[in-house]
Amino acid sequence: MNKQLKKPSKVSWKYVMGELLLIVFGILIALYINNLNESRKLKDFENKIVSEIEKSLTSDFDFHITSRITRAEQIIQSSETVLEFLDGKIKYNDSLEFHFWRISWIVIFEPKSIPFETLKSKGIELISNENIRKSLLELYDYTYPRITYFTESFNNWSTNRVEPYCIKNFVINTGERGKVYKPIDIDQIENSIEYRNLVFEKMTKTNRLLGRMNRAKDNIGDLLMRLKKQKL
């Protein structure tokens, strides 16, 4: 008796398609979750780096910009007072010794850039807001280097020109308002064309530095407002 061969059972194409769709659907869900996690990580990093940059900019705003602006304004004020004396508009008095000293001041500018450099190493594109990216690049790669260069030139000039004259013609003392420069020969100071030119040039250079720092202060203030909104 011949054994009948069993016909292979037909596999439903609907079943196959269903299984395939389940696999594809599972892969898509896995990819979606993975992308969601990656997006969350990138957003967390963005918020973290934005917070660090915001802190460094706040420090720059409060100290390296605002306090430096105040210092520059004080140099200009003292320069104007001494020029009034040298031009015969006011008579010599002890308070001028304090202004003589302030004319010798320099301005140190050392902003914090580590958070921004960290961002650049990771990729500036991690900041999602294009306008903020451009503002950060302009501030750290153009404005800050320009002010640093200008302050270094300003300080070198003051150290090489103003300081030697002061060392030669003044005695350093301590007064009620702090350090003062007492003239060795007040008549020589009053009639010195060299000293008047130095004071006038110091005032001019300080005014230029002040203008750059005021513009940087405005830029930082605007950028800080946008960074706070970016974190919301």
PyRosetta script that sets phi, psi and omega in degrees:
from pyrosetta import init, pose_from_sequence

init()
pose = pose_from_sequence("MNKQLKKPSKVSWKYVMGELLLIVFGILIALYINNLNESRKLKDFENKIVSEIEKSLTSDFDFHITSRITRAEQIIQSSETVLEFLDGKIKYNDSLEFHFWRISWIVIFEPKSIPFETLKSKGIELISNENIRKSLLELYDYTYPRITYFTESFNNWSTNRVEPYCIKNFVINTGERGKVYKPIDIDQIENSIEYRNLVFEKMTKTNRLLGRMNRAKDNIGDLLMRLKKQKL")
pose.set_psi(1, 122.9)
pose.set_omega(1, -178.3)
pose.set_phi(2, -75.7)
pose.set_psi(2, 133.3)
pose.set_omega(2, 176.1)
pose.set_phi(3, -79.5)
pose.set_psi(3, 133.1)
pose.set_omega(3, 178.7)
pose.set_phi(4, -79.0)
pose.set_psi(4, 132.5)
pose.set_omega(4, 177.9)
pose.set_phi(5, -73.8)
pose.set_psi(5, 135.2)
pose.set_omega(5, 178.0)
pose.set_phi(6, -76.6)
pose.set_psi(6, 130.6)
pose.set_omega(6, 176.5)
pose.set_phi(7, -74.8)
pose.set_psi(7, 135.2)
pose.set_omega(7, 177.5)
pose.set_phi(8, -60.6)
pose.set_psi(8, 138.4)
pose.set_omega(8, -179.8)
pose.set_phi(9, -70.8)
pose.set_psi(9, 139.4)
pose.set_omega(9, 179.9)
pose.set_phi(10, -77.6)
pose.set_psi(10, 130.5)
pose.set_omega(10, 178.0)
pose.set_phi(11, -87.2)
pose.set_psi(11, 126.9)
pose.set_omega(11, -178.8)
pose.set_phi(12, -67.3)
pose.set_psi(12, 127.4)
pose.set_omega(12, 177.7)
pose.set_phi(13, -64.4)
pose.set_psi(13, -27.4)
pose.set_omega(13, 177.0)
pose.set_phi(14, -65.9)
pose.set_psi(14, -36.8)
pose.set_omega(14, 178.6)
pose.set_phi(15, -66.4)
pose.set_psi(15, -44.0)
pose.set_omega(15, -179.9)
pose.set_phi(16, -61.5)
pose.set_psi(16, -46.2)
pose.set_omega(16, -179.5)
pose.set_phi(17, -63.7)
pose.set_psi(17, -36.4)
pose.set_omega(17, 178.6)
pose.set_phi(18, -63.8)
pose.set_psi(18, -44.7)
pose.set_omega(18, 178.3)
pose.set_phi(19, -62.3)
pose.set_psi(19, -42.2)
pose.set_omega(19, -179.4)
pose.set_phi(20, -63.6)
pose.set_psi(20, -42.3)
pose.set_omega(20, 179.2)
pose.set_phi(21, -64.6)
pose.set_psi(21, -37.9)
pose.set_omega(21, 177.8)
pose.set_phi(22, -63.0)
pose.set_psi(22, -41.0)
pose.set_omega(22, 178.9)
pose.set_phi(23, -64.4)
pose.set_psi(23, -47.4)
pose.set_omega(23, -179.8)
pose.set_phi(24, -61.9)
pose.set_psi(24, -43.3)
pose.set_omega(24, -179.7)
pose.set_phi(25, -62.5)
pose.set_psi(25, -39.4)
pose.set_omega(25, 178.3)
pose.set_phi(26, -64.7)
pose.set_psi(26, -41.0)
pose.set_omega(26, 178.9)
pose.set_phi(27, -64.7)
pose.set_psi(27, -42.8)
pose.set_omega(27, -179.7)
pose.set_phi(28, -63.4)
pose.set_psi(28, -40.2)
pose.set_omega(28, 178.0)
pose.set_phi(29, -64.0)
pose.set_psi(29, -42.6)
pose.set_omega(29, 179.7)
pose.set_phi(30, -62.2)
pose.set_psi(30, -42.6)
pose.set_omega(30, 178.3)
pose.set_phi(31, -64.6)
pose.set_psi(31, -40.6)
pose.set_omega(31, 180.0)
pose.set_phi(32, -63.0)
pose.set_psi(32, -45.5)
pose.set_omega(32, 179.3)
pose.set_phi(33, -63.4)
pose.set_psi(33, -41.3)
pose.set_omega(33, 179.3)
pose.set_phi(34, -63.5)
pose.set_psi(34, -45.6)
pose.set_omega(34, 178.7)
pose.set_phi(35, -63.8)
pose.set_psi(35, -37.0)
pose.set_omega(35, 178.7)
pose.set_phi(36, -64.2)
pose.set_psi(36, -41.7)
pose.set_omega(36, 178.5)
pose.set_phi(37, -66.0)
pose.set_psi(37, -41.6)
pose.set_omega(37, 179.1)
pose.set_phi(38, -64.9)
pose.set_psi(38, -41.5)
pose.set_omega(38, 178.5)
pose.set_phi(39, -62.9)
pose.set_psi(39, -39.5)
pose.set_omega(39, 179.4)
pose.set_phi(40, -66.2)
pose.set_psi(40, -39.7)
pose.set_omega(40, 178.5)
pose.set_phi(41, -63.8)
pose.set_psi(41, -43.9)
pose.set_omega(41, 179.6)
pose.set_phi(42, -63.7)
pose.set_psi(42, -41.3)
pose.set_omega(42, 179.4)
pose.set_phi(43, -66.6)
pose.set_psi(43, -38.9)
pose.set_omega(43, 177.8)
pose.set_phi(44, -63.2)
pose.set_psi(44, -42.3)
pose.set_omega(44, 178.9)
pose.set_phi(45, -65.5)
pose.set_psi(45, -41.3)
pose.set_omega(45, 179.0)
pose.set_phi(46, -59.9)
pose.set_psi(46, -46.6)
pose.set_omega(46, 179.7)
pose.set_phi(47, -62.8)
pose.set_psi(47, -39.1)
pose.set_omega(47, -179.7)
pose.set_phi(48, -66.6)
pose.set_psi(48, -47.3)
pose.set_omega(48, -177.5)
pose.set_phi(49, -69.6)
pose.set_psi(49, -34.3)
pose.set_omega(49, 176.9)
pose.set_phi(50, -63.9)
pose.set_psi(50, -40.3)
pose.set_omega(50, 178.3)
pose.set_phi(51, -63.7)
pose.set_psi(51, -41.2)
pose.set_omega(51, -179.9)
pose.set_phi(52, -67.6)
pose.set_psi(52, -41.8)
pose.set_omega(52, 177.9)
pose.set_phi(53, -65.7)
pose.set_psi(53, -39.0)
pose.set_omega(53, 178.8)
pose.set_phi(54, -61.6)
pose.set_psi(54, -41.8)
pose.set_omega(54, 178.8)
pose.set_phi(55, -64.2)
pose.set_psi(55, -44.0)
pose.set_omega(55, -179.5)
pose.set_phi(56, -66.3)
pose.set_psi(56, -38.1)
pose.set_omega(56, 178.2)
pose.set_phi(57, -68.2)
pose.set_psi(57, -36.7)
pose.set_omega(57, 176.9)
pose.set_phi(58, -63.0)
pose.set_psi(58, -41.0)
pose.set_omega(58, 176.8)
pose.set_phi(59, -63.8)
pose.set_psi(59, -44.1)
pose.set_omega(59, 178.1)
pose.set_phi(60, -61.3)
pose.set_psi(60, -42.5)
pose.set_omega(60, -177.9)
pose.set_phi(61, -62.9)
pose.set_psi(61, -44.9)
pose.set_omega(61, -175.1)
pose.set_phi(62, -75.5)
pose.set_psi(62, -37.7)
pose.set_omega(62, -173.8)
pose.set_phi(63, -110.8)
pose.set_psi(63, -61.9)
pose.set_omega(63, -172.0)
pose.set_phi(64, -68.6)
pose.set_psi(64, -19.3)
pose.set_omega(64, 177.9)
pose.set_phi(65, -108.4)
pose.set_psi(65, -62.2)
pose.set_omega(65, -174.6)
pose.set_phi(66, -60.6)
pose.set_psi(66, -47.5)
pose.set_omega(66, -179.0)
pose.set_phi(67, -70.0)
pose.set_psi(67, -31.0)
pose.set_omega(67, 177.0)
pose.set_phi(68, -70.9)
pose.set_psi(68, -34.5)
pose.set_omega(68, 175.6)
pose.set_phi(69, -63.0)
pose.set_psi(69, -44.0)
pose.set_omega(69, 177.9)
pose.set_phi(70, -60.1)
pose.set_psi(70, -42.1)
pose.set_omega(70, -180.0)
pose.set_phi(71, -63.8)
pose.set_psi(71, -43.6)
pose.set_omega(71, 179.2)
pose.set_phi(72, -63.3)
pose.set_psi(72, -40.7)
pose.set_omega(72, 178.3)
pose.set_phi(73, -62.9)
pose.set_psi(73, -36.0)
pose.set_omega(73, 178.4)
pose.set_phi(74, -68.2)
pose.set_psi(74, -38.6)
pose.set_omega(74, 176.9)
pose.set_phi(75, -62.4)
pose.set_psi(75, -44.4)
pose.set_omega(75, 179.7)
pose.set_phi(76, -63.1)
pose.set_psi(76, -43.9)
pose.set_omega(76, 179.2)
pose.set_phi(77, -58.8)
pose.set_psi(77, -46.1)
pose.set_omega(77, -179.7)
pose.set_phi(78, -67.4)
pose.set_psi(78, -37.6)
pose.set_omega(78, 178.3)
pose.set_phi(79, -61.6)
pose.set_psi(79, -43.5)
pose.set_omega(79, 179.4)
pose.set_phi(80, -63.2)
pose.set_psi(80, -40.6)
pose.set_omega(80, -179.9)
pose.set_phi(81, -65.2)
pose.set_psi(81, -44.6)
pose.set_omega(81, -179.5)
pose.set_phi(82, -67.1)
pose.set_psi(82, -37.7)
pose.set_omega(82, 177.6)
pose.set_phi(83, -63.8)
pose.set_psi(83, -37.2)
pose.set_omega(83, 175.9)
pose.set_phi(84, -61.1)
pose.set_psi(84, -39.3)
pose.set_omega(84, 177.5)
pose.set_phi(85, -67.1)
pose.set_psi(85, -46.8)
pose.set_omega(85, -177.8)
pose.set_phi(86, -65.9)
pose.set_psi(86, -28.2)
pose.set_omega(86, 178.7)
pose.set_phi(87, -89.2)
pose.set_psi(87, 5.7)
pose.set_omega(87, 176.0)
pose.set_phi(88, 78.9)
pose.set_psi(88, 15.5)
pose.set_omega(88, -178.2)
pose.set_phi(89, -85.3)
pose.set_psi(89, -24.8)
pose.set_omega(89, 174.6)
pose.set_phi(90, -133.9)
pose.set_psi(90, 154.6)
pose.set_omega(90, 179.8)
pose.set_phi(91, -88.4)
pose.set_psi(91, 159.8)
pose.set_omega(91, -179.4)
pose.set_phi(92, -65.2)
pose.set_psi(92, 138.1)
pose.set_omega(92, 173.4)
pose.set_phi(93, -148.9)
pose.set_psi(93, 164.9)
pose.set_omega(93, -174.3)
pose.set_phi(94, -61.0)
pose.set_psi(94, -29.4)
pose.set_omega(94, -178.2)
pose.set_phi(95, -64.4)
pose.set_psi(95, -22.4)
pose.set_omega(95, 178.6)
pose.set_phi(96, -63.7)
pose.set_psi(96, -26.7)
pose.set_omega(96, -179.2)
pose.set_phi(97, -62.4)
pose.set_psi(97, -33.6)
pose.set_omega(97, 176.5)
pose.set_phi(98, -68.3)
pose.set_psi(98, -40.7)
pose.set_omega(98, 178.9)
pose.set_phi(99, -68.5)
pose.set_psi(99, -35.3)
pose.set_omega(99, 175.4)
pose.set_phi(100, -57.6)
pose.set_psi(100, -41.2)
pose.set_omega(100, -178.7)
pose.set_phi(101, -68.1)
pose.set_psi(101, -44.0)
pose.set_omega(101, -176.6)
pose.set_phi(102, -64.0)
pose.set_psi(102, -25.8)
pose.set_omega(102, 179.0)
pose.set_phi(103, -65.3)
pose.set_psi(103, -23.5)
pose.set_omega(103, -179.8)
pose.set_phi(104, -84.3)
pose.set_psi(104, -4.2)
pose.set_omega(104, -177.0)
pose.set_phi(105, -62.1)
pose.set_psi(105, 151.4)
pose.set_omega(105, 169.9)
pose.set_phi(106, -115.5)
pose.set_psi(106, 172.4)
pose.set_omega(106, -178.1)
pose.set_phi(107, -125.9)
pose.set_psi(107, 116.6)
pose.set_omega(107, 180.0)
pose.set_phi(108, -93.5)
pose.set_psi(108, 130.6)
pose.set_omega(108, 179.2)
pose.set_phi(109, -128.2)
pose.set_psi(109, 108.4)
pose.set_omega(109, -178.0)
pose.set_phi(110, -134.4)
pose.set_psi(110, 74.3)
pose.set_omega(110, -178.8)
pose.set_phi(111, -68.4)
pose.set_psi(111, 158.0)
pose.set_omega(111, 179.1)
pose.set_phi(112, -89.3)
pose.set_psi(112, 127.0)
pose.set_omega(112, -177.8)
pose.set_phi(113, -126.9)
pose.set_psi(113, 2.3)
pose.set_omega(113, -176.2)
pose.set_phi(114, -58.7)
pose.set_psi(114, -47.6)
pose.set_omega(114, 179.4)
pose.set_phi(115, -58.5)
pose.set_psi(115, -39.8)
pose.set_omega(115, 179.6)
pose.set_phi(116, -68.3)
pose.set_psi(116, -39.8)
pose.set_omega(116, 178.2)
pose.set_phi(117, -64.2)
pose.set_psi(117, -35.4)
pose.set_omega(117, 175.6)
pose.set_phi(118, -63.0)
pose.set_psi(118, -43.4)
pose.set_omega(118, 178.1)
pose.set_phi(119, -61.2)
pose.set_psi(119, -44.4)
pose.set_omega(119, -179.3)
pose.set_phi(120, -62.5)
pose.set_psi(120, -36.8)
pose.set_omega(120, 179.8)
pose.set_phi(121, -68.2)
pose.set_psi(121, -29.6)
pose.set_omega(121, 178.5)
pose.set_phi(122, -85.9)
pose.set_psi(122, -24.1)
pose.set_omega(122, -178.3)
pose.set_phi(123, 122.1)
pose.set_psi(123, 114.7)
pose.set_omega(123, -177.5)
pose.set_phi(124, -62.2)
pose.set_psi(124, -21.5)
pose.set_omega(124, -179.4)
pose.set_phi(125, -66.8)
pose.set_psi(125, -11.6)
pose.set_omega(125, 178.0)
pose.set_phi(126, -66.0)
pose.set_psi(126, -19.7)
pose.set_omega(126, 171.9)
pose.set_phi(127, -82.1)
pose.set_psi(127, 114.3)
pose.set_omega(127, -171.6)
pose.set_phi(128, -71.3)
pose.set_psi(128, -28.1)
pose.set_omega(128, -178.2)
pose.set_phi(129, -83.2)
pose.set_psi(129, 115.9)
pose.set_omega(129, -176.0)
pose.set_phi(130, -63.7)
pose.set_psi(130, -39.9)
pose.set_omega(130, -179.3)
pose.set_phi(131, -64.5)
pose.set_psi(131, -37.9)
pose.set_omega(131, 177.6)
pose.set_phi(132, -67.6)
pose.set_psi(132, -40.3)
pose.set_omega(132, 177.7)
pose.set_phi(133, -57.5)
pose.set_psi(133, -47.5)
pose.set_omega(133, -178.9)
pose.set_phi(134, -63.7)
pose.set_psi(134, -40.2)
pose.set_omega(134, -179.6)
pose.set_phi(135, -66.5)
pose.set_psi(135, -39.9)
pose.set_omega(135, 177.9)
pose.set_phi(136, -64.1)
pose.set_psi(136, -44.9)
pose.set_omega(136, 179.4)
pose.set_phi(137, -62.8)
pose.set_psi(137, -42.0)
pose.set_omega(137, -179.7)
pose.set_phi(138, -65.2)
pose.set_psi(138, -41.1)
pose.set_omega(138, -178.2)
pose.set_phi(139, -68.4)
pose.set_psi(139, -51.2)
pose.set_omega(139, -173.1)
pose.set_phi(140, -81.9)
pose.set_psi(140, -30.3)
pose.set_omega(140, -176.2)
pose.set_phi(141, -99.1)
pose.set_psi(141, -10.3)
pose.set_omega(141, 179.8)
pose.set_phi(142, -128.3)
pose.set_psi(142, -59.1)
pose.set_omega(142, -173.9)
pose.set_phi(143, -64.1)
pose.set_psi(143, -51.6)
pose.set_omega(143, -179.1)
pose.set_phi(144, -61.1)
pose.set_psi(144, -48.0)
pose.set_omega(144, 177.7)
pose.set_phi(145, -59.4)
pose.set_psi(145, -36.6)
pose.set_omega(145, 179.4)
pose.set_phi(146, -65.9)
pose.set_psi(146, -43.8)
pose.set_omega(146, 179.3)
pose.set_phi(147, -66.8)
pose.set_psi(147, -40.2)
pose.set_omega(147, 178.3)
pose.set_phi(148, -60.3)
pose.set_psi(148, -45.9)
pose.set_omega(148, 178.4)
pose.set_phi(149, -61.6)
pose.set_psi(149, -43.9)
pose.set_omega(149, -177.0)
pose.set_phi(150, -67.1)
pose.set_psi(150, -41.6)
pose.set_omega(150, 179.9)
pose.set_phi(151, -68.2)
pose.set_psi(151, -36.6)
pose.set_omega(151, 177.6)
pose.set_phi(152, -64.5)
pose.set_psi(152, -42.7)
pose.set_omega(152, 177.0)
pose.set_phi(153, -64.1)
pose.set_psi(153, -42.3)
pose.set_omega(153, 178.0)
pose.set_phi(154, -59.7)
pose.set_psi(154, -47.2)
pose.set_omega(154, -178.2)
pose.set_phi(155, -68.7)
pose.set_psi(155, -39.3)
pose.set_omega(155, 178.5)
pose.set_phi(156, -63.1)
pose.set_psi(156, -43.2)
pose.set_omega(156, 178.3)
pose.set_phi(157, -61.9)
pose.set_psi(157, -45.7)
pose.set_omega(157, -178.4)
pose.set_phi(158, -63.9)
pose.set_psi(158, -41.3)
pose.set_omega(158, -179.7)
pose.set_phi(159, -66.9)
pose.set_psi(159, -38.4)
pose.set_omega(159, -175.8)
pose.set_phi(160, -86.4)
pose.set_psi(160, -20.8)
pose.set_omega(160, -176.4)
pose.set_phi(161, -114.1)
pose.set_psi(161, -52.2)
pose.set_omega(161, -174.9)
pose.set_phi(162, -76.4)
pose.set_psi(162, -46.9)
pose.set_omega(162, -175.8)
pose.set_phi(163, -59.1)
pose.set_psi(163, -46.4)
pose.set_omega(163, 179.1)
pose.set_phi(164, -59.3)
pose.set_psi(164, -38.4)
pose.set_omega(164, 178.5)
pose.set_phi(165, -65.2)
pose.set_psi(165, -42.7)
pose.set_omega(165, -179.2)
pose.set_phi(166, -65.2)
pose.set_psi(166, -41.5)
pose.set_omega(166, 179.6)
pose.set_phi(167, -61.5)
pose.set_psi(167, -36.2)
pose.set_omega(167, -177.8)
pose.set_phi(168, -77.6)
pose.set_psi(168, -31.6)
pose.set_omega(168, -169.1)
pose.set_phi(169, -116.6)
pose.set_psi(169, -2.1)
pose.set_omega(169, -179.8)
pose.set_phi(170, -129.6)
pose.set_psi(170, 155.1)
pose.set_omega(170, 172.4)
pose.set_phi(171, -110.0)
pose.set_psi(171, 130.2)
pose.set_omega(171, -178.7)
pose.set_phi(172, -81.8)
pose.set_psi(172, 123.1)
pose.set_omega(172, 177.3)
pose.set_phi(173, -129.1)
pose.set_psi(173, 176.4)
pose.set_omega(173, 175.2)
pose.set_phi(174, -117.9)
pose.set_psi(174, 122.1)
pose.set_omega(174, -179.5)
pose.set_phi(175, -110.5)
pose.set_psi(175, -169.4)
pose.set_omega(175, -178.7)
pose.set_phi(176, -63.8)
pose.set_psi(176, -31.3)
pose.set_omega(176, -177.3)
pose.set_phi(177, -97.1)
pose.set_psi(177, 8.0)
pose.set_omega(177, -179.0)
pose.set_phi(178, 115.9)
pose.set_psi(178, -148.5)
pose.set_omega(178, -177.8)
pose.set_phi(179, -68.6)
pose.set_psi(179, 141.8)
pose.set_omega(179, 177.9)
pose.set_phi(180, -136.4)
pose.set_psi(180, 156.1)
pose.set_omega(180, 175.0)
pose.set_phi(181, -110.6)
pose.set_psi(181, 111.2)
pose.set_omega(181, 179.8)
pose.set_phi(182, -94.6)
pose.set_psi(182, 122.7)
pose.set_omega(182, -178.6)
pose.set_phi(183, -61.7)
pose.set_psi(183, 137.8)
pose.set_omega(183, 174.7)
pose.set_phi(184, -72.7)
pose.set_psi(184, -41.0)
pose.set_omega(184, 178.0)
pose.set_phi(185, -136.9)
pose.set_psi(185, 98.3)
pose.set_omega(185, -174.6)
pose.set_phi(186, -63.3)
pose.set_psi(186, -33.2)
pose.set_omega(186, 178.6)
pose.set_phi(187, -65.5)
pose.set_psi(187, -38.7)
pose.set_omega(187, 179.3)
pose.set_phi(188, -65.5)
pose.set_psi(188, -41.3)
pose.set_omega(188, 178.8)
pose.set_phi(189, -63.7)
pose.set_psi(189, -45.2)
pose.set_omega(189, -175.2)
pose.set_phi(190, -64.2)
pose.set_psi(190, -29.1)
pose.set_omega(190, -176.9)
pose.set_phi(191, -106.3)
pose.set_psi(191, 10.3)
pose.set_omega(191, -176.8)
pose.set_phi(192, -84.5)
pose.set_psi(192, 113.6)
pose.set_omega(192, 174.9)
pose.set_phi(193, -67.6)
pose.set_psi(193, -36.1)
pose.set_omega(193, 179.5)
pose.set_phi(194, -59.8)
pose.set_psi(194, -46.1)
pose.set_omega(194, -178.0)
pose.set_phi(195, -68.4)
pose.set_psi(195, -39.3)
pose.set_omega(195, 179.0)
pose.set_phi(196, -61.9)
pose.set_psi(196, -41.6)
pose.set_omega(196, 178.6)
pose.set_phi(197, -64.3)
pose.set_psi(197, -38.8)
pose.set_omega(197, 178.5)
pose.set_phi(198, -64.3)
pose.set_psi(198, -43.7)
pose.set_omega(198, -179.6)
pose.set_phi(199, -65.5)
pose.set_psi(199, -43.2)
pose.set_omega(199, -179.7)
pose.set_phi(200, -64.2)
pose.set_psi(200, -42.6)
pose.set_omega(200, 179.6)
pose.set_phi(201, -68.0)
pose.set_psi(201, -36.0)
pose.set_omega(201, 177.5)
pose.set_phi(202, -63.3)
pose.set_psi(202, -42.0)
pose.set_omega(202, 178.6)
pose.set_phi(203, -64.1)
pose.set_psi(203, -41.9)
pose.set_omega(203, -179.6)
pose.set_phi(204, -64.5)
pose.set_psi(204, -46.5)
pose.set_omega(204, -179.8)
pose.set_phi(205, -65.1)
pose.set_psi(205, -38.0)
pose.set_omega(205, 180.0)
pose.set_phi(206, -67.4)
pose.set_psi(206, -36.9)
pose.set_omega(206, 176.8)
pose.set_phi(207, -62.1)
pose.set_psi(207, -40.2)
pose.set_omega(207, 177.8)
pose.set_phi(208, -64.7)
pose.set_psi(208, -44.0)
pose.set_omega(208, 178.2)
pose.set_phi(209, -62.9)
pose.set_psi(209, -40.3)
pose.set_omega(209, 179.5)
pose.set_phi(210, -61.7)
pose.set_psi(210, -40.8)
pose.set_omega(210, 178.8)
pose.set_phi(211, -61.9)
pose.set_psi(211, -42.9)
pose.set_omega(211, 178.9)
pose.set_phi(212, -64.1)
pose.set_psi(212, -41.7)
pose.set_omega(212, -177.9)
pose.set_phi(213, -70.6)
pose.set_psi(213, -35.6)
pose.set_omega(213, 176.9)
pose.set_phi(214, -64.8)
pose.set_psi(214, -38.9)
pose.set_omega(214, 177.2)
pose.set_phi(215, -66.4)
pose.set_psi(215, -40.3)
pose.set_omega(215, 177.9)
pose.set_phi(216, -64.6)
pose.set_psi(216, -38.3)
pose.set_omega(216, 178.8)
pose.set_phi(217, -61.8)
pose.set_psi(217, -43.1)
pose.set_omega(217, 178.0)
pose.set_phi(218, -62.9)
pose.set_psi(218, -42.8)
pose.set_omega(218, -179.7)
pose.set_phi(219, -64.3)
pose.set_psi(219, -42.2)
pose.set_omega(219, -180.0)
pose.set_phi(220, -66.5)
pose.set_psi(220, -42.4)
pose.set_omega(220, 179.0)
pose.set_phi(221, -59.8)
pose.set_psi(221, -43.0)
pose.set_omega(221, 178.5)
pose.set_phi(222, -66.5)
pose.set_psi(222, -41.5)
pose.set_omega(222, -179.4)
pose.set_phi(223, -66.2)
pose.set_psi(223, -38.2)
pose.set_omega(223, 178.3)
pose.set_phi(224, -62.4)
pose.set_psi(224, -39.6)
pose.set_omega(224, 178.2)
pose.set_phi(225, -63.4)
pose.set_psi(225, -41.2)
pose.set_omega(225, -179.1)
pose.set_phi(226, -72.5)
pose.set_psi(226, -32.5)
pose.set_omega(226, 176.8)
pose.set_phi(227, -67.1)
pose.set_psi(227, -38.0)
pose.set_omega(227, 177.3)
pose.set_phi(228, -63.7)
pose.set_psi(228, -40.5)
pose.set_omega(228, 178.2)
pose.set_phi(229, -67.6)
pose.set_psi(229, -34.2)
pose.set_omega(229, -179.0)
pose.set_phi(230, -62.3)
pose.set_psi(230, -30.5)
pose.set_omega(230, -177.3)
pose.set_phi(231, -80.1)
pose.set_psi(231, -15.7)
pose.set_omega(231, -177.4)
pose.set_phi(232, -71.6)
pose.dump_pdb("model.pdb")
